[in-house]
């Protein structure tokens, strides 16, 4: 007879957020930002500063290295606090209970909660970072959206990943 038409659209899922899931999401985002290369660069600056000081050449270059090392060490702390505050604020804005609705169709996806709704076309999705408990959908300069997977059907997950791939997004 005919070909399978695929899932009936739009696909809808109720997303349930928990404080632990939100904490896990912003911690993973922080680790992606302050990853191995950042720590290696900080180590190179520290070793260079140490060598420079051991040669008794404190001068302006030593001061510049010291400032760079200090700023490089403080930056991850400020970034962590910023991500933590934003994550908590977004969680609090979901209301009680902390739920949202995910709707996906050929044109894009929408996340709606008591706080409001956002709709994004598939070509705005740059990355999907996949974890067992949640996905983080990267939207370029527009930020990201965390999607808890507990109540998202396998058919909906497959549809979302197919759409992201088809529109040039990366699956990580």
TABELSUL-V770085 format. One record per pair of residues at least 24 apart in sequence whose C-alpha atoms are under 10 Angstrom apart, sorted by the first residue. I is the first residue (numbers start at 1). J is the second residue. D is the distance in whole Angstrom. If there is no record, write none. Layout:
i->I j->J d->D
i->I j->J d->D
//
This chain:
i->6 j->155 d->9
i->6 j->159 d->9
i->7 j->105 d->10
i->7 j->155 d->7
i->7 j->156 d->8
i->7 j->159 d->8
i->8 j->105 d->9
i->9 j->103 d->9
i->9 j->104 d->7
i->9 j->105 d->6
i->9 j->106 d->8
i->9 j->156 d->10
i->9 j->159 d->10
i->10 j->102 d->10
i->10 j->103 d->6
i->10 j->104 d->6
i->10 j->105 d->5
i->10 j->106 d->8
i->10 j->107 d->10
i->10 j->108 d->10
i->10 j->109 d->9
i->10 j->156 d->10
i->11 j->102 d->8
i->11 j->103 d->6
i->11 j->104 d->5
i->11 j->105 d->6
i->11 j->106 d->10
i->11 j->109 d->9
i->11 j->152 d->9
i->11 j->153 d->9
i->11 j->155 d->9
i->11 j->156 d->6
i->11 j->157 d->10
i->11 j->159 d->9
i->11 j->160 d->10
i->12 j->101 d->7
i->12 j->102 d->6
i->12 j->103 d->5
i->12 j->104 d->7
i->12 j->105 d->9
i->12 j->109 d->10
i->12 j->110 d->10
i->12 j->111 d->10
i->12 j->151 d->10
i->12 j->152 d->8
i->12 j->153 d->9
i->12 j->156 d->8
i->13 j->100 d->9
i->13 j->101 d->6
i->13 j->102 d->5
i->13 j->103 d->7
i->13 j->104 d->9
i->13 j->111 d->10
i->13 j->149 d->9
i->13 j->150 d->10
i->13 j->151 d->6
i->13 j->152 d->6
i->13 j->153 d->8
i->13 j->156 d->8
i->14 j->99 d->7
i->14 j->100 d->6
i->14 j->101 d->5
i->14 j->102 d->6
i->14 j->103 d->9
i->14 j->111 d->10
i->14 j->112 d->10
i->14 j->113 d->10
i->14 j->148 d->9
i->14 j->149 d->10
i->14 j->150 d->9
i->14 j->151 d->6
i->14 j->152 d->8
i->15 j->98 d->8
i->15 j->99 d->5
i->15 j->100 d->5
i->15 j->101 d->6
i->15 j->102 d->7
i->15 j->111 d->9
i->15 j->112 d->10
i->15 j->113 d->9
i->15 j->146 d->10
i->15 j->147 d->7
i->15 j->148 d->6
i->15 j->149 d->8
i->15 j->150 d->8
i->15 j->151 d->6
i->15 j->152 d->8
i->16 j->94 d->10
i->16 j->97 d->8
i->16 j->98 d->6
i->16 j->99 d->5
i->16 j->100 d->7
i->16 j->101 d->9
i->16 j->147 d->9
i->16 j->148 d->7
i->16 j->149 d->9
i->16 j->150 d->8
i->16 j->151 d->8
i->17 j->91 d->8
i->17 j->94 d->9
i->17 j->97 d->9
i->17 j->98 d->6
i->17 j->99 d->6
i->17 j->100 d->8
i->17 j->134 d->10
i->17 j->146 d->9
i->17 j->147 d->9
i->17 j->148 d->7
i->17 j->149 d->10
i->17 j->150 d->10
i->18 j->91 d->8
i->18 j->97 d->10
i->18 j->98 d->7
i->18 j->99 d->9
i->18 j->148 d->9
i->19 j->87 d->9
i->19 j->88 d->8
i->19 j->91 d->7
i->19 j->92 d->9
i->19 j->98 d->9
i->21 j->91 d->10
i->21 j->133 d->8
i->21 j->134 d->8
i->21 j->146 d->9
i->21 j->147 d->10
i->21 j->148 d->8
i->22 j->84 d->9
i->22 j->87 d->6
i->22 j->88 d->7
i->22 j->90 d->9
i->22 j->91 d->7
i->22 j->134 d->10
i->22 j->146 d->8
i->22 j->147 d->10
i->22 j->148 d->9
i->23 j->83 d->9
i->23 j->84 d->7
i->23 j->87 d->7
i->23 j->88 d->8
i->23 j->91 d->10
i->24 j->87 d->10
i->24 j->133 d->9
i->24 j->134 d->9
i->25 j->83 d->10
i->25 j->84 d->10
i->25 j->87 d->8
i->25 j->131 d->9
i->25 j->133 d->9
i->25 j->134 d->8
i->25 j->135 d->9
i->25 j->136 d->7
i->25 j->145 d->10
i->25 j->146 d->7
i->25 j->147 d->10
i->25 j->148 d->10
i->26 j->80 d->8
i->26 j->82 d->10
i->26 j->83 d->6
i->26 j->84 d->7
i->26 j->85 d->10
i->26 j->86 d->9
i->26 j->87 d->7
i->26 j->88 d->9
i->26 j->136 d->10
i->26 j->146 d->9
i->27 j->80 d->8
i->27 j->83 d->8
i->27 j->84 d->8
i->27 j->87 d->10
i->28 j->129 d->10
i->28 j->131 d->10
i->28 j->136 d->9
i->29 j->80 d->9
i->29 j->83 d->8
i->29 j->129 d->10
i->29 j->136 d->9
i->29 j->144 d->10
i->30 j->76 d->8
i->30 j->77 d->10
i->30 j->79 d->7
i->30 j->80 d->6
i->30 j->81 d->10
i->30 j->82 d->10
i->30 j->83 d->7
i->30 j->84 d->9
i->31 j->76 d->10
i->31 j->80 d->9
i->33 j->76 d->9
i->33 j->79 d->9
i->33 j->80 d->10
i->34 j->75 d->9
i->34 j->76 d->7
i->34 j->79 d->9
i->34 j->80 d->10
i->38 j->72 d->9
i->38 j->76 d->10
i->39 j->72 d->9
i->39 j->73 d->9
i->41 j->69 d->10
i->41 j->72 d->9
i->42 j->68 d->9
i->42 j->69 d->7
i->42 j->70 d->10
i->42 j->71 d->10
i->42 j->72 d->7
i->42 j->73 d->8
i->43 j->69 d->9
i->43 j->72 d->10
i->44 j->69 d->10
i->45 j->69 d->6
i->45 j->72 d->9
i->46 j->70 d->10
i->87 j->146 d->10
i->90 j->115 d->9
i->100 j->147 d->9
i->101 j->147 d->10
i->102 j->147 d->8
i->102 j->152 d->9
i->102 j->156 d->10
i->103 j->156 d->9
i->104 j->156 d->8
i->104 j->157 d->10
i->104 j->159 d->8
i->104 j->160 d->7
i->104 j->163 d->10
i->105 j->156 d->10
i->105 j->159 d->9
i->105 j->160 d->9
i->105 j->163 d->9
i->106 j->159 d->9
i->106 j->160 d->9
i->106 j->163 d->8
i->107 j->163 d->9
i->108 j->160 d->9
i->108 j->163 d->8
i->108 j->164 d->9
i->109 j->160 d->8
i->109 j->163 d->10
i->111 j->145 d->9
i->111 j->146 d->10
i->111 j->147 d->9
i->118 j->145 d->10
i->121 j->163 d->10
i->121 j->164 d->10
i->121 j->167 d->9
i->122 j->160 d->9
i->122 j->163 d->7
i->122 j->164 d->6
i->122 j->165 d->9
i->122 j->166 d->9
i->122 j->167 d->6
i->122 j->168 d->9
i->122 j->169 d->8
i->123 j->163 d->9
i->123 j->164 d->7
i->123 j->165 d->10
i->123 j->166 d->9
i->123 j->167 d->5
i->123 j->168 d->7
i->123 j->169 d->7
i->124 j->164 d->9
i->124 j->167 d->9
i->124 j->168 d->9
i->124 j->169 d->8
i->125 j->163 d->10
i->125 j->164 d->7
i->125 j->165 d->9
i->125 j->167 d->8
i->125 j->168 d->8
i->125 j->169 d->6
i->125 j->170 d->8
i->126 j->164 d->8
i->126 j->165 d->10
i->126 j->167 d->9
i->126 j->168 d->7
i->126 j->169 d->5
i->126 j->170 d->6
i->126 j->171 d->9
i->127 j->164 d->8
i->127 j->165 d->9
i->127 j->168 d->9
i->127 j->169 d->5
i->127 j->170 d->5
i->127 j->171 d->6
i->127 j->172 d->7
i->128 j->160 d->10
i->128 j->161 d->8
i->128 j->164 d->8
i->128 j->165 d->10
i->128 j->169 d->7
i->128 j->170 d->6
i->128 j->171 d->5
i->128 j->172 d->6
i->129 j->170 d->8
i->129 j->171 d->6
i->129 j->172 d->5
i->130 j->171 d->7
i->130 j->172 d->6
i->131 j->172 d->9
i->135 j->172 d->10
i->136 j->172 d->10
i->137 j->164 d->10
i->137 j->169 d->10
i->137 j->170 d->10
i->137 j->171 d->9
i->138 j->169 d->9
i->138 j->170 d->9
i->139 j->169 d->10
//
